[in-house]
């Protein structure tokens, strides 16, 4: 039998999260997917919550921190903002785990990290808007609206609404609203 690392378990659980949401992160189905036993799991994790925490840390790193690092390579703040919104538009269809995560955020096992990631996103976007000429409080309000619009769009799609249309025109409108003169 193959020996699985902690990273193998997290990757397999992250795939389950991406496909079916955080509630799908469970020990036995992940063990079956890996072709191993639950005993292998306990070499790396104390319990399911430890696995959920690792999956959520991976989500934060992949869907927020890596995205910010990618955008930060662009020198002009307005170009960074446009690139960020474009990346979000392209990845909206790929982020199914996140689509349900906000609906599940009332659960104690995910609330803290969802709040922290949301604040990180709003704060980062606020900074981009300020650097693009939108004053402080207004930048924060607009950042909250943009993040809310993205989460709302994800919720609509996850509920079965057929968005069929290319999301880029929506992103262009969101960009125009976010950067409009005060």
VMD Tcl script that draws the C-alpha trace (Angstrom):
set ca {
  {0.00 0.00 0.00}
  {1.29 3.45 -0.88}
  {2.27 5.83 1.90}
  {0.46 9.13 1.73}
  {1.77 12.42 3.02}
  {-0.13 15.16 4.75}
  {0.00 17.08 1.46}
  {-1.60 14.12 -0.37}
  {-4.49 14.16 2.10}
  {-4.91 17.93 1.82}
  {-4.82 17.83 -1.99}
  {-7.43 15.05 -2.12}
  {-9.64 16.85 0.41}
  {-9.19 20.12 -1.50}
  {-10.45 18.43 -4.66}
  {-13.54 17.30 -2.73}
  {-13.99 20.87 -1.45}
  {-13.61 22.28 -4.98}
  {-16.14 19.83 -6.39}
  {-18.74 19.72 -3.63}
  {-17.99 22.31 -0.93}
  {-16.55 22.16 2.56}
  {-19.15 19.67 3.80}
  {-17.67 17.12 1.37}
  {-14.35 17.21 3.23}
  {-14.65 13.98 5.16}
  {-12.15 11.36 6.23}
  {-13.66 8.14 4.86}
  {-14.50 9.36 1.34}
  {-11.08 11.02 1.06}
  {-9.41 7.80 2.20}
  {-11.38 5.86 -0.44}
  {-10.32 8.38 -3.09}
  {-6.69 7.91 -2.09}
  {-7.10 4.13 -1.88}
  {-6.02 3.96 1.74}
  {-7.47 3.55 5.21}
  {-8.58 6.01 7.85}
  {-5.55 4.92 9.88}
  {-3.30 6.72 7.39}
  {-5.28 9.89 8.05}
  {-4.54 9.82 11.77}
  {-0.79 9.82 11.17}
  {-1.21 13.35 9.82}
  {-4.32 14.84 11.46}
  {-5.93 14.75 14.87}
  {-9.47 14.86 13.48}
  {-11.68 16.04 10.61}
  {-11.50 19.65 11.82}
  {-7.71 19.61 11.38}
  {-8.23 18.49 7.77}
  {-10.89 21.16 7.21}
  {-8.50 23.78 8.62}
  {-5.75 22.60 6.25}
  {-8.14 22.74 3.28}
  {-9.24 26.26 4.22}
  {-5.63 27.39 4.59}
  {-4.98 26.00 1.10}
  {-8.06 27.84 -0.19}
  {-6.79 31.08 1.35}
  {-3.33 30.60 -0.12}
  {-4.51 29.61 -3.61}
  {-7.55 31.84 -4.01}
  {-6.41 34.97 -2.21}
  {-2.70 35.18 -1.46}
  {-1.50 33.70 -4.78}
  {-3.93 35.92 -6.67}
  {-2.70 39.02 -4.83}
  {0.94 38.05 -5.46}
  {0.18 37.64 -9.17}
  {-1.53 41.02 -9.38}
  {1.20 42.75 -7.34}
  {3.67 42.05 -10.16}
  {1.91 44.78 -12.17}
  {3.24 48.25 -11.42}
  {0.25 50.51 -12.12}
  {-2.52 50.32 -9.47}
  {-5.34 50.77 -11.96}
  {-3.87 48.03 -14.15}
  {-3.58 45.80 -11.05}
  {-7.25 46.44 -10.31}
  {-8.27 45.64 -13.90}
  {-6.13 42.48 -13.87}
  {-7.60 41.37 -10.54}
  {-11.16 41.74 -11.81}
  {-10.27 39.95 -15.05}
  {-8.75 37.03 -13.13}
  {-11.85 36.85 -10.96}
  {-14.06 36.78 -14.06}
  {-12.08 33.91 -15.58}
  {-11.95 31.89 -12.36}
  {-15.56 32.29 -11.25}
  {-16.56 29.05 -12.94}
  {-13.66 27.17 -11.34}
  {-14.32 28.09 -7.72}
  {-17.23 25.84 -6.87}
  {-16.02 25.07 -3.34}
  {-15.93 28.74 -2.55}
  {-19.41 29.20 -3.95}
  {-20.85 27.16 -1.12}
  {-18.32 28.20 1.49}
  {-19.96 31.54 2.19}
  {-23.31 29.85 2.67}
  {-21.63 27.50 5.15}
  {-19.76 30.31 6.95}
  {-22.27 30.35 9.79}
  {-20.78 27.04 10.90}
  {-18.17 27.54 13.59}
  {-15.64 25.32 11.81}
  {-15.25 27.74 8.89}
  {-16.40 31.14 10.15}
  {-13.07 32.53 11.35}
  {-11.08 31.85 8.20}
  {-13.92 32.98 5.91}
  {-14.09 36.26 7.83}
  {-10.29 36.68 7.70}
  {-10.10 35.94 3.97}
  {-13.01 38.25 3.22}
  {-11.36 41.06 5.21}
  {-8.06 40.45 3.40}
  {-9.81 40.71 0.04}
  {-11.74 43.84 0.99}
  {-8.64 45.49 2.45}
  {-6.51 44.66 -0.57}
  {-9.15 45.95 -2.95}
  {-9.56 49.08 -0.82}
  {-5.85 49.75 -1.20}
  {-6.03 49.32 -4.97}
  {-8.98 51.68 -5.20}
  {-7.22 54.27 -3.03}
  {-4.11 53.99 -5.21}
  {-6.38 54.52 -8.22}
  {-7.69 57.79 -6.78}
  {-10.78 56.77 -4.82}
  {-10.71 58.36 -1.34}
  {-10.44 56.15 1.80}
  {-13.97 55.64 3.10}
  {-15.42 55.57 -0.39}
  {-12.74 53.07 -1.48}
  {-13.69 50.80 1.42}
  {-17.41 51.02 0.58}
  {-16.73 50.22 -3.06}
  {-14.42 47.33 -2.14}
  {-17.17 45.84 0.01}
  {-19.62 46.20 -2.88}
  {-17.23 44.55 -5.36}
  {-16.45 41.62 -3.04}
  {-20.17 41.26 -2.26}
  {-21.03 41.28 -5.96}
  {-18.51 38.53 -6.68}
  {-19.74 36.38 -3.79}
  {-23.35 37.03 -4.79}
  {-22.63 36.03 -8.37}
  {-21.00 32.82 -7.14}
  {-24.05 32.09 -4.98}
  {-26.38 32.63 -7.94}
  {-24.38 30.24 -10.10}
  {-24.15 27.62 -7.32}
  {-27.91 27.73 -6.84}
  {-28.34 26.56 -10.41}
  {-28.91 29.88 -12.11}
  {-27.60 29.64 -15.65}
  {-25.24 32.56 -16.06}
  {-24.38 31.34 -19.61}
  {-23.15 34.79 -20.60}
  {-19.48 35.71 -20.58}
  {-18.83 37.35 -17.19}
  {-16.34 39.86 -18.68}
  {-18.97 42.53 -19.47}
  {-20.17 42.26 -15.87}
  {-16.58 42.69 -14.67}
  {-16.12 45.71 -16.95}
  {-19.23 47.29 -15.47}
  {-18.04 46.46 -11.95}
  {-14.65 48.01 -12.73}
  {-16.31 51.15 -14.12}
  {-18.52 51.48 -11.04}
  {-15.65 50.84 -8.64}
  {-13.37 53.43 -10.22}
  {-15.97 56.06 -11.16}
  {-15.20 59.59 -9.99}
  {-16.51 60.42 -6.53}
}
mol new
graphics top color blue
foreach p $ca { graphics top sphere $p radius 0.5 }
foreach p [lrange $ca 0 end-1] q [lrange $ca 1 end] { graphics top cylinder $p $q radius 0.2 }
display resetview
